């Protein structure tokens, strides 16, 4: 597909309606709510399960209602809390490896397939496998099965491409339905805002669900939401992408070749594109990996002594943190752009990353709740520089081309 050609043909402009955009942003809000409900329960469940195994009692993690005032007492074990936290961290690593190990190859094939079979089939594939994975997790948690089975369920989630396939297909739909410029930017901002709203709403509710009825119900609710979303998308979404009139049969063996077509382009374009791709991938990984792993590690850390946070406390903390990041963080970035007009995006990006470094250092040395709160406030900008990294790298490519 050529970049100079419009995503939609003239007679397909009817698809670019407000209704399509509205449906997509509603989909992502439901998806984010379901994903976050199970995601927030996951490290807490693993921690409680390992405590129950070490305690060698009839304690059942899936049906345990963790009382606020006894959060660190009812799960006390003969083993040190550091050992339990270490085991939980190991299992979190296995789960992440199972998801990422399958998701990466899937993501490599998504790009070529999106322009051959359309966006809707990719969304349905992703939501269906996520629904199956959540249903399996619900059964595993309810029956208190070994964590090996949980890792298998996470592998199925990886086959769906995780959230990234859903996000990629939705962004493609919004690009198909909007014109380039302010309209598209505004729609994408609304998309991200409703995603944040969906995750924030689920975090408080998940905390109270765990406290009152245990871990099974958050997974059950996630499964129900994902199944409802699958039915809703099947019925209401009309794929705006129309394949070309002359198409060849989709051959999976040809897709790997398409992934490396950048090497077959002109030498000049290939040189700059490959340089941009490698540089972006390295920077993105260095930025995203600690951010992605910090959530589970932080949750495991504050569940144990000396913090002994309850599920409601964690839920409110995550909700307030996310709302602050989405609202106040954006305001701060805008302020830096206005007040530091002579500073380039790369300088502001470095400032944001230093905010994250300070946050993690304070977390590591925290001995009470106040240090956790201070670390969170200091790291308010740590989630924001990824869009600025894109801008910086794009400018580097432009300079290389001019050179």
C-alpha positions as CSV (number, residue, x, y, z in Angstrom):
1,X,0.0,0.0,0.0
2,X,1.4,3.4,-1.0
3,X,1.6,6.1,1.6
4,X,0.5,8.7,-0.9
5,X,-2.8,7.0,-1.6
6,X,-5.9,7.6,0.6
7,X,-6.9,4.9,3.0
8,X,-10.4,5.0,1.7
9,X,-11.8,5.3,-1.8
10,X,-14.1,8.1,-2.6
11,X,-17.2,6.0,-2.6
12,X,-16.3,4.5,0.8
13,X,-16.4,7.9,2.7
14,X,-19.7,6.9,4.2
15,X,-17.7,4.7,6.5
16,X,-15.9,7.6,7.9
17,X,-18.9,8.6,10.0
18,X,-19.0,9.8,13.6
19,X,-20.9,6.6,14.4
20,X,-17.9,4.4,13.5
21,X,-15.5,6.5,15.5
22,X,-17.9,6.4,18.5
23,X,-18.2,2.7,18.4
24,X,-14.5,2.2,18.3
25,X,-13.8,4.4,21.3
26,X,-16.6,2.6,23.2
27,X,-15.0,-0.8,22.3
28,X,-11.7,0.3,23.7
29,X,-13.2,1.5,27.0
30,X,-14.9,-1.9,27.5
31,X,-11.7,-3.7,26.5
32,X,-9.6,-1.6,28.8
33,X,-12.0,-2.2,31.7
34,X,-12.0,-5.9,31.2
35,X,-8.2,-6.1,30.6
36,X,-7.4,-4.0,33.7
37,X,-9.8,-5.8,36.0
38,X,-8.0,-9.1,35.5
39,X,-4.6,-7.4,35.2
40,X,-4.9,-5.8,38.6
41,X,-6.0,-9.0,40.2
42,X,-3.2,-11.0,38.7
43,X,-0.2,-10.1,40.9
44,X,-2.4,-10.0,44.0
45,X,-3.7,-13.5,43.3
46,X,-0.2,-14.9,42.6
47,X,1.0,-13.4,45.8
48,X,-1.9,-14.8,47.8
49,X,-1.6,-18.3,46.1
50,X,2.1,-18.6,47.0
51,X,1.4,-17.5,50.5
52,X,-1.3,-20.1,50.8
53,X,1.0,-22.9,49.5
54,X,3.8,-21.9,51.8
55,X,1.4,-21.7,54.8
56,X,0.4,-25.4,54.3
57,X,-3.1,-24.9,55.6
58,X,-6.5,-25.2,54.0
59,X,-6.4,-21.6,53.1
60,X,-7.9,-21.1,49.6
61,X,-6.5,-18.0,47.8
62,X,-9.3,-17.8,45.3
63,X,-12.0,-17.5,47.9
64,X,-10.1,-15.5,50.5
65,X,-11.5,-12.1,51.4
66,X,-8.5,-10.1,52.6
67,X,-9.5,-8.1,55.6
68,X,-8.1,-4.6,55.7
69,X,-6.9,-4.6,59.2
70,X,-5.4,-8.1,59.0
71,X,-3.9,-7.9,55.5
72,X,-0.4,-9.1,56.6
73,X,-1.6,-11.3,59.4
74,X,-4.0,-13.8,57.9
75,X,-1.5,-14.7,55.2
76,X,1.5,-14.9,57.5
77,X,3.9,-17.7,56.8
78,X,6.9,-19.3,58.3
79,X,8.9,-18.2,55.3
80,X,10.1,-14.6,55.1
81,X,8.1,-12.2,53.2
82,X,11.0,-11.4,51.0
83,X,11.0,-15.1,49.9
84,X,7.3,-14.9,48.9
85,X,7.9,-11.7,47.0
86,X,10.8,-13.3,45.2
87,X,8.7,-16.3,44.2
88,X,5.9,-14.0,43.1
89,X,8.3,-12.0,41.0
90,X,9.6,-15.2,39.4
91,X,6.1,-16.4,38.4
92,X,5.2,-12.9,37.1
93,X,8.3,-13.2,34.9
94,X,7.1,-16.6,33.6
95,X,3.7,-15.2,32.8
96,X,5.2,-12.2,31.0
97,X,7.5,-14.6,29.0
98,X,4.6,-16.8,28.0
99,X,2.6,-13.8,26.8
100,X,5.4,-12.0,25.0
101,X,6.9,-15.2,23.5
102,X,3.8,-15.8,21.5
103,X,2.7,-12.2,21.0
104,X,5.9,-11.1,19.3
105,X,5.6,-13.5,16.3
106,X,1.8,-12.8,16.1
107,X,2.5,-9.0,15.9
108,X,5.1,-9.6,13.1
109,X,2.3,-11.1,10.9
110,X,-0.4,-8.6,11.8
111,X,0.8,-5.8,9.6
112,X,0.6,-7.6,6.3
113,X,-2.6,-9.3,7.2
114,X,-4.4,-6.1,8.2
115,X,-4.3,-4.8,4.6
116,X,-5.3,-8.2,3.1
117,X,-8.2,-9.4,5.3
118,X,-9.2,-6.2,6.9
119,X,-9.3,-4.8,10.4
120,X,-12.4,-6.4,11.8
121,X,-11.1,-10.0,11.5
122,X,-8.0,-9.1,13.5
123,X,-10.1,-7.5,16.2
124,X,-12.4,-10.5,16.4
125,X,-9.4,-12.9,16.5
126,X,-7.9,-10.9,19.4
127,X,-11.0,-10.5,21.4
128,X,-12.0,-14.2,21.0
129,X,-8.6,-15.5,22.2
130,X,-8.6,-13.0,25.1
131,X,-12.0,-14.2,26.1
132,X,-10.9,-17.8,26.0
133,X,-7.8,-17.0,28.1
134,X,-9.9,-15.1,30.7
135,X,-12.4,-18.0,30.9
136,X,-9.5,-20.4,31.6
137,X,-8.0,-18.1,34.2
138,X,-11.4,-17.8,35.9
139,X,-11.6,-21.6,36.1
140,X,-8.1,-21.9,37.4
141,X,-8.5,-19.3,40.1
142,X,-11.9,-20.7,41.2
143,X,-10.5,-24.2,41.4
144,X,-7.3,-23.0,43.0
145,X,-5.2,-25.0,40.4
146,X,-1.4,-24.8,40.1
147,X,0.1,-21.7,38.5
148,X,1.5,-23.8,35.7
149,X,-2.1,-23.9,34.3
150,X,-2.3,-20.1,34.7
151,X,0.9,-19.8,32.6
152,X,-0.8,-21.9,29.8
153,X,-3.8,-19.5,29.9
154,X,-1.4,-16.6,29.5
155,X,0.2,-18.3,26.5
156,X,-3.2,-18.3,24.8
157,X,-3.4,-14.6,25.6
158,X,-0.1,-14.2,23.9
159,X,-1.4,-15.9,20.8
160,X,-4.1,-13.2,20.5
161,X,-1.3,-10.6,20.2
162,X,-2.2,-9.2,23.6
163,X,-3.6,-5.7,23.7
164,X,-1.4,-4.5,20.9
165,X,-3.3,-6.2,18.1
166,X,-6.5,-4.7,19.3
167,X,-4.9,-1.3,19.6
168,X,-3.3,-1.5,16.2
169,X,-6.5,-2.5,14.4
170,X,-8.5,0.2,16.1
171,X,-6.0,2.9,15.3
172,X,-6.1,1.7,11.7
173,X,-9.9,2.0,11.7
174,X,-9.8,5.5,13.1
175,X,-7.2,6.5,10.5
176,X,-9.5,5.1,7.8
177,X,-12.4,7.1,9.1
178,X,-10.8,10.5,9.7
179,X,-8.9,13.0,7.6
180,X,-5.3,13.7,8.3
181,X,-4.7,16.6,10.6
182,X,-6.5,18.0,13.6
183,X,-9.6,15.8,13.2
184,X,-7.5,12.6,13.4
185,X,-5.4,13.9,16.3
186,X,-8.5,14.8,18.3
187,X,-10.1,11.4,17.7
188,X,-7.0,9.6,18.9
189,X,-6.8,11.8,22.0
190,X,-10.4,10.8,22.8
191,X,-9.5,7.2,22.1
192,X,-6.7,7.3,24.6
193,X,-8.7,9.2,27.2
194,X,-11.6,6.7,27.1
195,X,-9.1,3.9,27.4
196,X,-7.7,5.5,30.5
197,X,-11.2,6.0,31.8
198,X,-12.1,2.4,31.4
199,X,-9.0,1.2,33.2
200,X,-9.4,3.8,36.0
201,X,-13.0,2.8,36.6
202,X,-12.1,-0.9,36.9
203,X,-9.3,-0.4,39.3
204,X,-11.3,0.8,42.3
205,X,-14.1,-1.8,41.6
206,X,-11.5,-4.6,41.4
207,X,-10.0,-3.7,44.8
208,X,-13.4,-3.9,46.5
209,X,-14.4,-7.1,44.7
210,X,-11.2,-8.8,45.9
211,X,-11.8,-7.5,49.4
212,X,-15.4,-8.7,49.6
213,X,-15.7,-11.8,47.5
214,X,-12.2,-12.9,46.6
215,X,-10.3,-13.3,43.3
216,X,-12.7,-15.3,41.3
217,X,-15.2,-12.6,40.6
218,X,-12.8,-10.1,39.0
219,X,-11.8,-12.7,36.4
220,X,-15.4,-13.8,35.9
221,X,-16.5,-10.2,35.3
222,X,-13.5,-9.7,32.9
223,X,-14.6,-12.8,30.9
224,X,-18.2,-11.6,30.8
225,X,-17.2,-8.1,29.5
226,X,-14.9,-9.6,26.9
227,X,-17.6,-12.0,25.7
228,X,-20.1,-9.1,25.5
229,X,-17.6,-7.1,23.5
230,X,-17.1,-10.0,21.1
231,X,-20.8,-10.1,20.4
232,X,-21.1,-6.3,20.2
233,X,-18.2,-6.0,17.7
234,X,-19.6,-8.9,15.6
235,X,-23.0,-7.2,15.3
236,X,-22.2,-3.5,15.2
237,X,-18.8,-3.0,13.6
238,X,-18.6,-2.5,9.8
239,X,-15.1,-2.8,8.6
240,X,-14.1,0.5,6.8
241,X,-11.2,-1.2,5.0
242,X,-12.0,-2.4,1.5
243,X,-9.4,-4.6,-0.2
244,X,-8.3,-3.7,-3.7
245,X,-10.4,-4.9,-6.6
246,X,-7.6,-7.1,-7.9
247,X,-6.3,-9.2,-5.0
248,X,-4.3,-12.3,-4.8
249,X,-5.0,-15.2,-2.5
250,X,-3.6,-14.7,1.0
251,X,-0.6,-17.0,1.4
252,X,0.9,-17.2,4.8
253,X,4.2,-18.4,3.5
254,X,4.6,-15.0,1.6
255,X,4.1,-12.9,4.7
256,X,7.6,-13.3,6.1
257,X,8.9,-12.0,2.7
258,X,6.7,-9.0,3.0
259,X,8.1,-8.2,6.4
260,X,11.5,-7.7,4.8
261,X,10.4,-5.8,1.7
262,X,12.1,-2.7,3.1
263,X,15.4,-4.3,2.1
264,X,14.1,-4.4,-1.5
265,X,13.3,-0.7,-1.8
266,X,15.7,1.9,-3.1
267,X,19.0,2.0,-1.3
268,X,18.5,5.5,-0.1
269,X,15.0,5.0,1.4
270,X,16.0,1.6,2.8
271,X,19.0,3.0,4.5
272,X,17.1,5.7,6.4
273,X,14.1,3.5,7.1
274,X,16.1,0.7,8.6
275,X,18.1,3.1,10.7
276,X,14.9,4.7,12.0
277,X,13.4,1.2,12.7
278,X,16.4,-0.1,14.6
279,X,16.8,3.1,16.6
280,X,13.1,3.4,17.5
281,X,13.0,-0.3,18.5
282,X,16.0,0.0,20.8
283,X,14.8,3.2,22.4
284,X,11.2,1.9,22.8
285,X,12.4,-1.3,24.5
286,X,14.7,0.6,26.9
287,X,11.8,2.8,27.8
288,X,8.9,0.4,27.8
289,X,10.4,-2.7,29.6
290,X,10.9,-1.0,33.0
291,X,7.6,0.7,32.8
292,X,5.7,-2.5,31.9
293,X,7.4,-4.5,34.6
294,X,7.1,-1.9,37.3
295,X,3.4,-2.4,37.9
296,X,3.6,-6.0,39.0
297,X,6.8,-5.5,41.0
298,X,5.3,-2.5,42.8
299,X,2.1,-4.4,43.6
300,X,4.0,-7.3,45.0
301,X,6.2,-4.9,47.0
302,X,3.4,-3.0,48.7
303,X,1.4,-6.1,49.5
304,X,4.0,-7.2,52.0
305,X,5.5,-5.7,55.1
306,X,6.0,-2.9,56.1
307,X,3.2,-1.6,53.8
308,X,0.6,-4.4,54.0
309,X,-1.7,-2.6,51.5
310,X,-5.2,-4.0,51.0
311,X,-6.8,-4.6,47.6
312,X,-9.0,-1.4,48.1
313,X,-5.9,0.7,48.9
314,X,-4.1,-0.6,45.8
315,X,-7.2,0.0,43.7
316,X,-7.7,3.6,44.8
317,X,-3.9,4.3,44.5
318,X,-3.8,3.0,40.9
319,X,-7.0,4.9,40.0
320,X,-5.7,8.2,41.3
321,X,-2.3,7.7,39.8
322,X,-3.7,7.0,36.3
323,X,-6.1,9.9,36.4
324,X,-3.3,12.2,37.5
325,X,-1.0,10.9,34.8
326,X,-3.6,11.4,32.0
327,X,-4.8,14.8,33.2
328,X,-2.0,16.6,35.1
329,X,0.8,14.9,33.1
330,X,-0.5,16.2,29.8
331,X,-0.9,19.7,31.3
332,X,2.7,19.7,32.5
333,X,4.0,18.6,29.1
334,X,2.0,21.5,27.5
335,X,3.4,23.9,30.1
336,X,7.0,22.7,29.2
337,X,6.3,23.2,25.5
338,X,5.0,26.7,26.1
339,X,7.6,27.9,28.6
340,X,10.6,26.1,27.1
341,X,10.1,27.1,23.5
342,X,13.8,27.0,22.9
343,X,14.1,23.5,24.2
344,X,13.7,20.6,21.8
345,X,11.5,17.6,22.4
346,X,14.5,15.4,23.1
347,X,15.5,17.6,26.1
348,X,11.9,17.4,27.5
349,X,11.9,13.6,26.9
350,X,15.1,13.2,28.9
351,X,13.5,15.3,31.7
352,X,10.5,13.0,31.7
353,X,12.7,9.9,31.8
354,X,14.7,11.3,34.7
355,X,11.4,11.7,36.5
356,X,10.9,8.0,36.1
357,X,14.4,7.2,37.3
358,X,13.8,9.3,40.5
359,X,10.4,7.6,41.0
360,X,11.9,4.1,40.9
361,X,14.8,5.0,43.2
362,X,12.4,6.3,45.8
363,X,10.2,3.2,45.4
364,X,13.2,1.0,46.0
365,X,14.2,2.8,49.2
366,X,10.6,3.2,50.5
367,X,10.0,2.2,54.1
368,X,6.5,3.7,54.6
369,X,3.5,4.9,52.7
370,X,4.6,8.5,52.4
371,X,7.7,7.5,50.4
372,X,5.5,5.6,47.9
373,X,3.3,8.7,47.5
374,X,6.3,11.0,47.1
375,X,7.8,8.6,44.5
376,X,4.6,8.6,42.6
377,X,4.4,12.4,42.6
378,X,8.0,12.7,41.4
379,X,7.4,10.2,38.6
380,X,4.3,11.8,37.3
381,X,5.9,12.4,33.9
382,X,7.4,8.9,33.5
383,X,4.7,7.5,31.2
384,X,4.6,10.5,28.8
385,X,7.8,10.6,26.7
386,X,7.0,7.8,24.2
387,X,5.1,10.2,21.8
388,X,8.0,12.7,22.2
389,X,10.5,9.9,21.4
390,X,8.6,9.3,18.1
391,X,8.9,13.0,17.3
392,X,12.6,13.1,18.1
393,X,13.4,10.0,16.0
394,X,11.3,11.3,13.1
395,X,13.3,14.5,13.1
396,X,16.6,12.5,13.2
397,X,15.5,10.7,10.1
398,X,14.6,13.9,8.3
399,X,18.0,15.3,9.1
400,X,19.6,12.2,7.8
401,X,17.7,12.5,4.5
402,X,18.6,16.1,4.2
403,X,22.3,15.2,4.8
